[in-house]
Amino acid sequence: MLESSGKSGDMMRSLLLISLLIHSALGQKGGPEPPKTKWLTLNGDQPLVVARGGYSGLFPESTEYANTMAKDLSTNGAANLCSLQLTKDSTGLCLSNILLDDATSIATIHPKRSSTYTVNGKELSGWFALDFNAKELKKVQVMQSNTARPDQFDGLFPISTVEDVLDMEPEQFWLHVPYDAFYNEHKISPAAYVQNFISGWRGNTNINFISSPEIGFLKTIGGKVDKVKTKLIFEFLSPNETEPTTRQNYGALLKNLGMIESLAAGILVPKEFIYPITSNNYLDAPTTLVADAHKQGLEVYATGFANDIPLPYNYSMDATAEIQQFVDNNDQFSVDGVLTEFPSTATEAIGCFSHNKDGKPYKGSPLIISNNGASGDYPGCTDLAYQRAIDDGADIIDCSVQMSSDGVAFCLDSIDLNSGTNALTQFMTRSETVPELQSETGVFSPRLTWEEIQSLKPELKSPFGNNLGLYRNPANKDAGKLVTLTEFLELAKNKATTGILINIRNAPYLASKAGLDIVGTVTSALKNATLDQQSAQKIMIKSDDTSVLSKFADVKTYERVFSIEEKIGSIPKESLEEIKKFADGVTVNRDSVIIARNFFTQYETSVIKDLKAANLSVYIHFLRNEFSSLWLDYLSDPITEIATYAQGSKVNGIMTDFPRTASKYMRCPCTDTTNPNPYPIFPVEPGNLINTLIAPEKLSPPEAPLPPLEAKTVADPPLPPVAETKPNSDPESGSNSGDKPATAPAPTAKSSAMANAANWGLSLLAITVFSLLSMGN
C-alpha cells in the first residue's frame, strides 16, 4: 500500500501467509490434483481463472480483502490481475479506471485538483494518477466502483500498489497496461516501469502475463521480457474503437491474427466476441474466433464475467452455466482462460461442473424438489415445466392442487388464477374479493369450469422483473399447458421420478363455500394411480392445515409434510410435539433459517436444529437463481446458497425454481468437503462477514428477533363437511359443481413434452488475521 508498512507490515504478511497455509491444510487447496482432463484449450490444459482486481465483485479492487479471498477461493494456479496506473513519480497503482475518482476518495482528499486530458481521442475530466506523487495519495482510500455493490468495505484501505498485490503472493500475476500511449505523451513510460520493476524489485520478479490493448506497448516490451516466463497478451476493445498505434479499429485487427501472433502469445477479448448476444438477450451462434486464434497458435482469454449482471436468458440466471459455455460446450472449443470479478464461480464451473455429465448425487444429498416444476424456465405447473424439471434432475416434482367449479383437480401455484395465467384479461368480470382466501381481488379457480380454465394461457412469473429488470426467459412466457392432477401423476409414474409432492391448501373454504372435496379428490387420484399401494416412489402430502394431513394418516407410505408459511425464529418443544401428531416433516421459509442485515447473513436461527432434534425431516423453500435473491455472503452465486443449506444446515430437501442448478451441485465432485479435494464448495457460515469485517456503524440497526412458533397456532379445526351446491349456481354463492363427483376426468390432449413422457467460510480466516492486525497498527 502507499502507506509504508515497516516491521508491523512484515509481521502482518507473515501471519497472513501462515493463515493461508493453515487454510490449505484444512482442505481448500490441499487435496490432490483432479484426474487429468483433456481440454480443448490451445495446450490442452485446464482453462485459467483470472481474478480482475482480486475478488472485486465483493470488495474494492485489489485490496487486501479482495486479493486474499481471490487466492483462497480460486483454482490452483489462478492469476490475479492488476490494471496499471502510474503516478508522476512512476509508482504503479492497481486500479482499472484511469479516473481515480471512480473508485477512490481522492475528490474528498484533494477537491481542487481535478484535470481534463485527452485519452486515446476522448476528452476526460476527473482526477488522474499522473497529477500526484505517491506521498500525496497516502491518505486516499479505495471504494467499490460499482454502486450496486456493497459499500461497507469502502474507506478501509489505501490504493494498492503493484508491490502490495505481489506481497500477497498470488499463484500467478497478470499485469494489465491499458494506457501506454497516454502516459508516454506525459513523459511517463509504462514499459520502462515494467522493465525496472522486473529487474529491480526483490531481485528478479516474475510477471506471468502482461497485457495491453496497444500494439506499440507490446512491441516495446517484447524485447525486454523473457517470453518463456512472461506471456504477452493483446487485448481487443470494442470493434469500433481505434487502436492508438496502428490507428486501425479493433474490428479490423481482429481479421489479422497472424500479425497479432508475431508480437503476442494470446488475445484477451470481450466474451461477446466469442458468443454474440442478440438484441433480445439470447446467445447467437458462436463465432470462429477461438478456432481461428488457436490455428495461429494464440491463446484466447475471455473477459466480462460477473455474477451480479443480467445474463442471456439461455443461462437461466446461473453464472456457472455461462462460464461452462465457454469451456465445456459439447466439444466445440474452450477458451484458455476467463477474466472474472467472481473467481470462485469460475472455479466451480471449471473445476467442478465441466466434464461431469455422468456425476452421481453424493451420499446423503438432500432431495431436489421442484417448485411448480422448473418454474424458473417455463410457466409454473405446465407440462413443459414438469418435463424440464425431470430432465434437469429433480428428484421430486410437485403439484399444488386447485379445483375447478366442475370438480376437476389441476396443478397451479395459487387458487387465484391471476397468479400464473392471463385470467384477469380473459375473465375480468369474474374478478372478486374473497377475504377467506386473500386480501387482493382475484379470479378464483372454483368460480370457473375446467373448460374455461383450459382456455387460459399460462404465464411465466419473474419475481424480480418489475423492480430490478431481471426477467425470466420471455420466449417461454406462455409456453405449455396446465395439467390435471391425473396427468401429473401419469407423468411421474411413466418417468419413474423418485417421488411426488402434492400440496393442498384452502380445503376448508373449498368444502364449505364451493362444495368441493379437494382431500377426497386427491385421495381418489392417488388410489386410481395405485400410488397408495407402493413404496418405490416417495409420496409427499404437504399442507399448512393439520386437518388435511390427518386425512392421510392411514397410508403409512405417505410422508406428511407440514408447511410453515410465516417467518419464525424457533420452534419450542410443545410446538414440535403438536407438529409430530400430524406430520413427518416440515417445510420452512429460508428467511426463517438465516437472518440477514444489510443483505449480509447475520446468524442462523434454531429452527432447523429444533426440527432435527425432534426427528422431523426439514425442507427449505424457495431457492432461486436471481442474484438479487441471494445474500451477499453467497457471492451472487446460487451454488453457494445451495451448499449452505445442503452441507451447512443439512436439510433433507431443497425446493427450487431451478432444479438444474441444484442437480449439478449435488452431482459434482466438489461436494465432498471431508476428503481431499482441490476445489471443495464450502457452505457459508452465517455472520462471518458481517461480524468479522464490517464495522457496526456501517450497518443499519438490527431487527427484532423473529417470534417462536406458538403451539396453539399449529393444530387446525376439523375440516367442515362438503356443502351441497346447485348446478349453474351464481358464482357469488357457490360453484356449479352440482352432483358431479369431485374426480378428475380422463387426461386431455397433451402438448409435445407431455406426449413424450411415456417414452465460502474458511477463506475468512486469512482476512480476519489482517483485520485484527490492522486494528493494532
N, C-alpha and C positions, 0 to 999 in steps of 0.2 A: 504494500500500500504506500501511498505518498508519505504517510507519517512514518518516520524511522522507527524500527522495531526494537533494535538493541537486544540485550540478553533476554528480556522477557518475551520478545517475539520469537527468539530461537527456542526458548522453553516451550512456548505455545506450539510451535511447529513440531517439536519432538513429541509432545504429548498427543498432538493430533495424529501424528503418524502411528504412535503406539495404539491409539484407539482404533484406527483403521485396521491395524494388524489384528487386533482383538476381534473386530468385526469379521475379518476374513476367516479367522479361526472358527467363528461361530457358524460359518457356512455360506455367507452371501457369495463369496467368490472362492471359497476354499475347496470346493469339490473338484472332481476330475473334469477334464475337458470332455465335451459330449462326443459321441461317435462321429467320426469324420463324415460329413455330408458333402456330396458333390453339388456345389452351387454353380449357377450359370453366370457367375461373375467372370471378369477377364481372366483371372488367375485361378478360378475355382475355389477361392477362399470365401469364408463367411463374410457377408457384407459388413462394412464398418459402421458403427454408430458414432456420429459426431455431435457432441453437445455444444450448441451455439451459446457461448457465454455461460457454460455450466448448465445448471437446472434453471434456466431463465424463464421457464413457464410459471414458476412459483416465486423465485427470489429475484432481486435486482441482478442484472447481468454481471457475471464474472466476480461476484462477491465470494467471500469465504463460504457462506452457506451454500450458494449455488454450485461452486466447484466441488465442495465436499459431497453433496448429495448426488451430483452427476457422476462422480467417480464411484461412489458406493452402489448406485443403482443401475449401472451400465454393464454391458458385456465386457469380458476380458479383452483388453486391447483397445478399448474405446478411446476416442480422441476428444480433447477439449479445445474448442475454437475460441480464439481471441481476435477480435477485429481491431486493428491497429489505428490509433490516433496519436499524433506527435505534438508535444509542447514546443515552445520556441527554443528550449534548451535540449531538445531531442530526447525527452523522456517518453517512453512508449506506454500509452494507456490502452486499456481494453474496453472499448465502447463501440457499438455498431454505428451509431449516428454521428456524423461529423458535427452536428449541433449539440453541444453539451447540455443545453437547457432542456433537451428532450428527455434526459434520464438522470439529471443531477440537480442539486440545489444551487448551481452557480449563479443563477439570476438573483437569488437572495443574497448570496455572499458578495458578489460583485455586480450590483444592479446597474451600474453605468458603463459597463464595458462590453456591450454588445457591438457587433460589427456586421458589415454587409460585404460578401465576397461573391464572385462568380465561380461556381464549382462545376466543372465539366459543362459549361454553357448555360448553367442555370443560376440565377441570382438568388442567394440565400442570406437571410438575416438571422442573427442569433449570437450565441457565444461559441467561439471556436478555440480549440486547444492551443493552436499556434499563437494565440494572443497572450498566453500565460506561460510562466515558467512553473516548474514542479512545485516550488515553495508556495506559490500563490494559490495552488489548488489543494493544499493540505487539508483545509477545513471544508472543502466541498464534499458533500455526501451523495451517494448513489441512490436513485429512486427507480421504481418499476416504471418502465417506459410505456407499458400498455395499461391504460387507465381502467380497463375492465378487469385487471388482475388485482390481487390484494395489495394494499398499501401499508400493511402492518410492519413490513420489513424495510420500509423507506427510512433513510436517515441513520441507519445503523453502521454504515461502512463508508470510508473514503473511496475514491475511484481506485480500482485495482490497476497496478502496472503489470507489464509483461512478466517482470520478476516475481510478482506476487502470485500469479497464476502458476508459474513454474515451481514456486515454493510448495505448492500443493501436490507436486509430483504426479501429474496426470500420466496415465499409461502411454498416451501419445499426445503430442502437442501440435496444434494446427494454427498457424498464424495467417490471418487474412489481411491483405493490404488493399483497401478499396479506393484510396485517393492519392495515388503516387503522383500523378501529373499536377494536381492542386498543390501538394506540399513542395514539389520541386519549383513551381512558379514562385514560391515564397522562400526559396533558398534552404529548404529542409529536405534532406534526401532519405526517404524510407529505405532505399537499397543500402545506403551507407549504414543506416541504423541497424538493419538486419545483419549485415556483414560484421559490423563491430560487435554486435550482441553475440553472435555465434562464436566468434573467436575470443571475446573478452570476458563473458560472464561465466564465472566458475570454470574457467579453462576452456572447455570445448563442448558447448551446449548443443544438443541435437534438436532441431526443429523438424518434425517428421513430415509436415506438409506446409507449403507456402502457396497461398492462392491470391489471385488478383484478377479484376476484370480489365486490366490494362496490359496490352501486349508489350509496351515499352518497358514496364517494370520487369516482366518475366524475362525479356531479353537481357536486361541489365543484370539481374540477379542470377541468371542461369550460369554465368561464368564464375560466380563467386561462392557457390554452394556445392557440396558433394551430392550429386544427383542420385547416388546409391543410397545415401542416408535420408535425403530430403526429396520428396516428390513435389514437383511444381504443377499447380492446377490452375487452369484458365477458367474464370467464371464468366458465364454468359448472363447478361442482364436482359431486359425485355427486348424483343426483336427490333423495335423502332428506335431504341436508344443508340447513341453514337459512341463507338469505342474511341478513346482520346488519341491513340497513337496512329491508327490507320485511317481514322475519320470515316470508317465504314460502320454501318449499323450492325448490331449483333445478329440480326436475321441473315444478313449476307455472309458473315463469318461462319455461321453455322453450316453453310454449304461448302466450307473449305477446311474440313477437319484435317486434311493432310498437312496444311500449313500449321495448324494448332499442334499437331503431333511433333513438329520439328522443335517446339520450344516448351512443351508441357507433357507430363505423364498422364494427365487426365483432365476432365472438364467437370465443372460444377454448374448445374442448370436448374432453373425452376422446375418443379415437378410437372407443371403443365406442358413443358416441352416434350415430356415422355407420354403422359396421358392427358391430352387436351380435355377441357371441360366445356360442355355445350352451354349455350346461353341460358338454358333452363336447368342447369346444375346437374347434369349427368355426365358420366365418363364417355368420351368419344373413343374410337378405336385408337390403340397405341400407335405412335409414330415409329419409324425405324431407327430413331436416334441411337438407342443403346447398341443395336446390332451394327450400325454404321460406325460408331465410335470404337467398338470392340474390334472391328475389322482393321481399323487404323492403329490398333494397339493402345487405345486410350481408355483409361478407366472412366466411369461415369458416376458422379455423385449428385444426388437429387436433393434439393433444398425446398424449404417452405412448409415443413411438417410441424403441426402444433395440434394439441388436443382440444383447445378451447376456441375453435373457429368452426363455422358451419362447413360440413364436408359434403361432397357429392352424395346424392341420395343412394347411390349404389352401395355405400358402405354401412348403411343402417346406423349411422352415427357412432360407429366403432372405429376409433383411431388406429387400433392394431390392424384392422382389416385394410385400411389404406396402406400402411407400411407393407403388409403382406402382398398387396397388389404389385408392388414394385420389386419384390424379391422372390416371390413364390407364386407365379401366375400360370399354372398349367404348363410348365416347361417352355415358356416363350423366351424369357430373358430374366436377368437380375441385374439391378444396378449394383455398383461396387460399394456404395455407402449411402447413408441418409443423414442429412443435417437437420436436427430437430431441437426444439426447446423443451421437450419432454423425453429425455433419453431412456427412462425406464420403460416407456411404452414401445419404443423401437426395439429395446432389448427383448421384451415379451414377444413381439411379433416375429423377430428373427430367431431368437434362441429357444422359444417355447412353442410357438404355433405353426411355424413354417415346417414343411416336410413332415407333417404329423397327421396325415389323413386317416390312419388306422389306429389312432390312440384310443385307449380304453379308459373309462372313468376310474379314478383312483379309489382304492378300498375305503369304504366309509363315506364316500362323497354324498352330499345332500341330493335329494331328488330335484330335478328341474321341472317345475310346474308352470305351464303356460298361463298367461293372464289373458283370457278371451282368445286363445290361440296365439299366434305370433302377431299380436295386435300392434307392434311397432312397425310392421311391414305391410300389413293388409288390414282392412276394416275388421274390427273385432268380431268374433263369433261367426265368421263366414266360413264357407267350405275351404276357401283359399288360405285363410288364416290358420285353420286347423291342419291342413295339409303341410303348410310351411313349418308349423311348429313340430310336426312329426319328422319332417325332412331335416330340420335343424337340430334334432337331438333331444327334444322334450321327452322326459320320462312319463309325465302325467299331462294329459290335455284336459281342459276344464270347460264346463258348461254352466253358466249362470242361467237357471231355468226361469223363463217367463211364460205367461199363459195368454192366449188369445181369448176373445169373448166366446168362441165356439169350442173351447176346451183343448186347443192344440198347444202342446208344450214345445217350446223352441228355445234356442240359445241366444241371449243378448245380455249385455252387461247390466242394463237397468230396466226397470219396469216402465220408465219414461222413454218412449221411442225416439224422442228428440236426441237422446244420448246414443249415437251410433247409427242413426238413419236420417233421412230427409223428411221425417214425419211432419215437421212443422210446416213445410211448404206444401205437402200433399194434403194434410188434414188440419189446416189452421183452424177451421171452425170447430174441431173436436178438442181444441186445447182447453184445459180447465185446471183448476187448483184443487188438489186433494190433500188436505192437511195431514192425513194419516200416512201419506207416502213421502211428501216433500213440501217445502215451503214455496218453491217456484211453480209456476204453471208448467204443464206438460201435456203431451199426448200419450195416454197410458194404454198399455197393451190390452188390458181386459175390456177396453172400450171398442176395440177393432177386431174384426174377424181375421182368421188366418189368411184368407184370400186378400183382404185389404193390406195386411202386413206384408204379404209377398210382393205387393206392388211397389213397396218402398225400395229405395236404393240405400245400401249400407254406406256409411261414411267413415273414413279413416280419421281418427281423432289425433290431434297434435297438442299434447298438454302444454307445451311451451311455445306454441306457434304465434298466438296473437301478441303476447307480451315481449317475447325475445326473438321472434322470427325464425325459430327452429322448427320448421315444418317437416313432417314425415312425408315419405315418397308420394308426391301428388299424382304420379302415373297410376297409383293404386287407390286413388281417393274414393272410388265407388266400385271397386272390383269385388267379384264374388257374389254369393247369395247367402242369406240367412238359412240356417238348417234347423230342422226339427230335432227334438231330443232323440227320436228313433234313429234318424240319420246319423246323429253324432255317435250314438252307441254302436251302430253298424261300422262306422269308420274305425272306431277304437278297436273293435274286435277284429276286423279284417286286417288292420295294420299291426295287430298284436302289440299295442303300446304297453308299457309297464303298468299303466293304470289310468284311471279317470278320476276327476273331481267334479262332483255335482254340487252346485251352490244353490241353496234355497233361501229366498228372502220373501218377506211380506205375506207369509202364509196366513196369518190371522185375517188380514184385510181381504185377501182373495177368497177365503172361505165365507166370511161374514157379509161382505159387501158385494162380491162379484159371483158368489155361488160356484167357486172353482176350487177343487180339491187338488192343490199342487202336490201335496205329500202323497196322496193316493196315485196321482198320475205318474210321479217319479217311481214309486214302488212298483207299479204295474209295468212300466217301461223296462226297469231293470230285470224284473222277473221274466218278461217276454223275451228279453235278450239273453236269458239264462245266466245273467251275471250275478245272481243271488245264490247260485249253487256251485260256485267255483272259487278257486283261490289263486289261479295262475295270474290274473290281473288284479291289481290293487284297486279297490273301490273306496273312494273317499267321499263322505257326505259332509258338506260344510254348511253351517248356518250360524247366524247370530242369535237364533232363537232356540233355547234349550228344549222347548216342547217339540220342535221339529226333530231334533236329534233323538229324542226319546222314542219317536215312532220307528226308528231304525235299529233299536237296541236288540231286537230278536235275531238279526242276521249278524252272526259273530264275525264273519269275514269282512264286514264293512268297518272302515275306520271312521269314526265320527269326529269331526273337527269343529271346535267352537271358534267362531270368528269374533275377535275383539276389535271393534272398529275405532273406538275412542283412544286418545293418547293417554297412556298410563305410565307411571314410573316404577311400580312394584305390584306384586300380587301377594297379599297376605295369605297365611296358611288357611284361614277359614274360606277365603275365596277359591283357593286351589281345591279344597275339599268339595266345594259346590260344583266346580267345573268337572271334577272327576266322576261325579254322579251321572254326567251326561255325555262326556267326551273322552276320546283317547289322545287327542292332540289339539293344538291351538294355533290359529294364525294371528300374527300381531303386525301392526304397522311398524315399519322400520324407524319411524320417528318416536316410537315408544322404547326403542332399544338403545340408540345412540343419540345423545343430545348435543346440539351444536350451538355455537355462539359466534357471531360474525362469520358464519359459513365455515368455521373450523370445528371439528369434533371437540367436545368438552369432556364428556365422560360417558360411560356405559351404565345404563340403569341395571337394576337387578332382575328385570323381567324374565330374561332367558334363563338366568340362574335359578330363579324361583320355579319356573315351569319344569326345568330339567330335574330339579330336586324332587319334584312331585311325580317324576317318571312320565311326564307328558311330552309328546312329540311337539316340536316347535317349527312353524313355517313362517317365513318372513315375507311381507308383501309391501309395496310392489317395486321391483327394481327396473330401472330404465337406463338407456344408453346416453341420453342427452347430458352433455357436460354440465348444464345448468341445474340438473337434479342431483349433482354429486357434491359432497362437502370437499373443501379444498385439500384436506389431507389425502383424498383419493387421487389427487393429481390429475383431475379431469379425465380419469380413466375408469370406465365401468368395471374393468377386470379387477382393479384394486378393491372396489366395494364388494364385489362377489367374493374375493379372497377373504375379506374381513369377516363376512358372515359365515362363509364355509369353513375356514380354517381357524378364525379367531373365536367367533361365537359358537361355532359347530352346530348350526341349526340343522334340522332334518330335511328341510326343503326350502327352495328359493322360488318365489312366484315372480315371473318376469314377463315383460312385453317382448323381450328379445331372447328367445331360448338359444339361438345360435351362439351368442356371446358367452352365456353361461356354459354351454356344452363344450366349447373349445377350451375353456378354462379347466373344466372337470377332466378333460381327456388329455391334457398336455403333460409332459414330463416334469414340469416345474412346480407341480402342486405338492410334491413330497418335500417338505421342509425339514424332515427329520434325518434323511440320509444325505450324503454329499451330493451336491447338485450345483452346477455352475451358475444357474440363473433361477433360484427359487423365488417364487412370488409370495412375499410375506404379507400377512394381514396388517392393517393399521392398528396401532394401539391408541384408542380414543384419548384425546387430551394431550398427546405428546408434543405436538407443535405448539398448541396454544399455551400450555403450562410451562414449556421449556424455553421457547424462543421469542415469545411475544410479550411485550410489556403490558401490564394491566391497563395503563392509561390509554392504550391504543384500541381498547375493546369497549363495546357498549356494556352497560350493566347486565349482569346475568339475570335470566328469567327465573321465576319461582319454580321449584321442583314440580314435576308432574305428580298428580294425585295417585294414590293406590287404587286398584280395582276393588270396589266395595263388594262384599259378599252378597248384599241384598240386591245388587243390580245384575247378578248372574242368572238366576233362575227366572223363567218366564211363566206366566199363567198358562193353563192348558189351552190348546187350540180350540176355537169355537166350532160348533157344528157347521157344516156346509149349508148355506142358506138356499132355500128354494127360489129359483128365478123363472121368469116367464119368457117365452120366445119373443124376440123382437122388442124387448122392453126398452124403455127410454134410457139412454146412456147415463142420465143423471141418477137413475135409481138402481141400475144394475146392468149386467151384461145380458146378451141374448143367447145364453148357452142352452136355455130350455132344459129338456130332459136328456140331452145328448150326454153320454158318459164322458168323463174327463180323461179321455185317452187320445194319444196322438194318432193321426191317420197314417196310412202307408206312406213310405218315402215318396216325395215328389221328384220330378226330373232333376238330375244333378248337373252342375257345371263340370267342366273337364277335370278339375282336380278331384272332385268327389267321385266322379265316374271311374277314375283310375284307382280309387282307394282299394278296391278288392284285389286288384292285380299288384408394505413400506416400513417399518418401525425401527429396525436395527440401525439404519444409517444415521439416526438422530444422536447416537452415542458420540460420534465424532463432532457433530455440530455443538452438542452440549458442552464438550470439553472446551471448545473455542469460546462459547458464550460465557462460561464461568471465568475463564482466564481474562476475557475482555473486561469483565466487570472488575477484575482485580487490578487492571492496568491504569 
